[in-house]
Amino acid sequence: MTTSRTPEVLKQVQYLASALKAPRIGDVASRLADQARDAGWSFEDYLAAVLDREVSARNASGADQRIRHAGFGARKTLDDFDFDAQPAVRQQVAALAGGGFLTEARNVVLLGPPGTGKTHLAIGLGIKAAHHGHRVLFATATDWVTRLTDAHRAGKLAGELAKLRRYGLIIVDEVGYLPFEQDAANLFFQLVSSRYEHASLILTSNLPFSSWGGVFGDQVVAAAMIDRIVHHADVLTLKGASYRLRNRGIDTLPSIRTTTGDNPG
């Protein structure tokens, strides 16, 4: 392309980019044109650079939209996590951040006392999943049960479970903070079963698996649920006192002291 024709050609590029519903291509093409000429790029190099920036921008925009729709209460990234306080899980989390567990429909379970970073890691992995192109939904275990209960009462449970299967990752926070009644436990079991070997779950809990029977009110249901969750899963155990209590002269919480025998750490 000659310099004298550049404005005319770039105007045509802007029109074609708009027709393709890729308006960023027009802007990028204009910005890179002089750089390409000065550096002696081939036509193929120039085209590849323009398209690469368009794809990167689309991916970033799509990821941001997926993150906004996930329902995270706050954006907590893995880069912000204090791995010095939880060095034992650093390598496992780094491996999970690559997203391979999602393509394999594997689960992740984060166990440990309150305040040790389970929710932070769950959200951080969820944000990574969004950047890998997966749709994500986040809610507490109680909120998930409420959602399923509403669908069940409306006669739409099967449809709701089918819709949720289209999400590559569902995050269930705070399993065990409140006990479930049997109907609620059965609904939660259906959520787990519907995703078994189909799509991934991340669950966080302050209780070891041995205490889940009390949460769900039925040892048989709890055992069947745990079996499906951990069959294809990475289980990470976080340890130590709550980070919220640091520098406050408090070493532990009453709930932790009274359940020392069951503490997963």
N, C-alpha and C positions, 0 to 999 in steps of 0.2 A: 504494500500500500504506500503511495507517495504522500509526502507531507502536504502538498496542495490539496489533496482529496480527503485528508483526514477528517475534517469537520463533517463533510458530507457522508463519509462512510460511517463515522461514529453515530451520526443521527439515524442512519439506517439501522445500525446495531441496536440503538435504543428502541426503535420501533419493533424490531424482530424480538428483542428480549421481552418487551411488554406483551407481544402476541403470544409468546411462549409462557407467559405468567412467571417470568424470572427476571424481574426488573433490575436485580442486583448485577446481572451480567453486563448491562449497559454501563453502569457506573464503574465496575471493575475493568471493563475493556478500555474505557477512557483513561483510567489511572495507570494502567499497565502499558499503554501504547508507547509512550516515550521511553519507558524503561526497557521495553522489548527492543526498540530500534537501537538505543544506545548500547545495549549489551549484545546485540547481534543475534537475538533469539531466532530460531527457526519458526516457521508458521505453526508447526506442531507444538513446540514449546510454549508459544504464546497462547494457543488455544487451550492446552492442558492447564496452564496457570489460571486462566480465566475460569474454566470449569471447576477447577479444584477449589477456588474461593467461593464459588456459588454453592457447591456441595457442602463445604464446611459451614457456611452461613446457614444453610437449610438444616443441617444436623443440629447446630447450636440452637436454632430457633425451635426445632421440634423437641429437643431435650428440655428446653425451658418450659415449653407448654406442657409436656408430660409431668415435669416436676410440680408445676402450679396445680395441676389437676389431681396429683397424688394424695393430697390431704395431709401433708406434713404440717405439724403445728409450727415448726421452725426448720429452716434449712441448716442441717448439721453435716458437714463434710468430713470425710476420712482424714483430710489434711489437717483439720482442726482438732482431731482426737489426740489425747495425751497417752501415747503408747508407752511412755516411760512409766506410767502408773499400771499398765497392763502389758508388760513385755511378752508374756507367754502367748498372746494371741496375735502378735504383730505379723508373723509370717502367714498364718491362716487367713487373716483379713486381707493381706496383700494378694494372696492367691484368689480369694473370692472376688476381689475388686475387678479382676479381669473379666468376670461375667460368665465364665464357663459353666458354673453351676446352673445358670438359667437355661442354657441350651440343652442341658442334660436333665432338666426338670428336678434338680436336687433341692433339698431344703437346707435351711440354716437355723440352728437353735442356739440362742444366747442365754446362758444361765448364770446367775450370780446374785449377790445381795443388792438391795436397792442402792442407787447412786453410783454404781461402778461403771456406767457407760453403755449399758445394753441398748437403750433406745437410741443413743447417739450413733452407735455402730449400725443399727438397723436402718436408720434414716440415711446414713452415709452410703451404705450399700444400695439402698433404694435409689439414691441420686445417681450413683454409678450405673445402675440398671437402666435408668432413664436415658443416660448418655449413650448407652449401648443400644438404644432403640426399643426398649421394652416399656410397655405400659405398666404403671405401678399404682397400687392403692394401699393406703396406710390408715389404720384405726386401732383402737384398743380392743381387747378381746370382748369387753362388755359392749362396745359399740357395734362390733361385728354381729354379736348375738342379737342385739336390738334390730339391726338391719334384716337379718334372716327371719326373725320372729315376725316383723312387719310383712315381709314377703310371704311367709307361710300363712298368716291370717288372711292375706288378700288372695290366697290360692295361686301365688306366682312363684313359689319357692324353686321349682324346677327351672323356670326361666331365669330367675336371679342367679342360680348356680351356673347355668350355662353362660350367662353374660360375664360372670366373674372369671370363668375359665379362659376368657379372651384376654385377660390380663396376665402378662408374663410373670408378674410378681405381686403377691399379696403379703403385706406385713401385719402381723398380729402382735400388738404390744401388750405387755402386762398380763400375761396368762397367769392366773393364780392369785391376783390381788383381791379378787372377789369370787366367792364360790358360785357355781351355776346350779340352778334347779335342773331336774332331769330333762324336761322338754328343751331347755336351752342347751344342755350338754349334747342332746341328740342332734340338734341343729348344727352345732359346732362340729360334731363328728361328720355330718354330711358335707360340710364345707371342706374338711380335711380329705375325706374320701373322694370328693369330686375332683380334687387336684392331684391326687396320688398318681405319680408317674406321668402326669400330663403337664403340670405347671408348678412353679416354685412357691414355697412359703418361707417367710422368715418369722420366727416366733421368739419373743423374749419372755423370760419368767424368772421370778425371784425364788422359785421352788425347784428342787430336784424332781426328776420324773417319779421317784418313789412317793411323792406327796400329791401327785396329780389326781389320784383316786378321790381324795377328799375334796378337791376343787370341783370335779365333775360329778361327785355324788355316787359314782358307780365304778368299782374297780375294773369290771369287765369292759365297759365303754372306754375308760381311760387307757387300759392296756391295748385295746384294739386301735385307739387313736395314736398312741405312742409308737406302736408297731409300724403304722403307715408313715408317720412323720420321720422316724429315724432310719427306716429301711434304706433310703437314699438321702443321707443328710450329713452335714458337718456340724458337730456339736462343740461349741466354744464355751469354756467356763471362765468367767471373770471373778477376780478375787479382791479382797481388801475392804476397807471402810468406804463409806459414801464420800465422793468428792465434795458434796455439798457441806460436809462437816469439817473439811480441812480448815485448819487454823482457827477453829472454834473451841478447842479444848475438849472435844467429844470424840471418843475413839470408836464407838459403836452405837447401834440403835437397839432399843429394847426388843424389837421384833426379831433381830438377828440373834441376840443373846439367848432368847427363849427357844430358838429353833436350831441351836448349834449342831445337834445331831443330824439334822436334815440339810444343813447348808451345803450347796453344791460345790463351794470352794473349799 
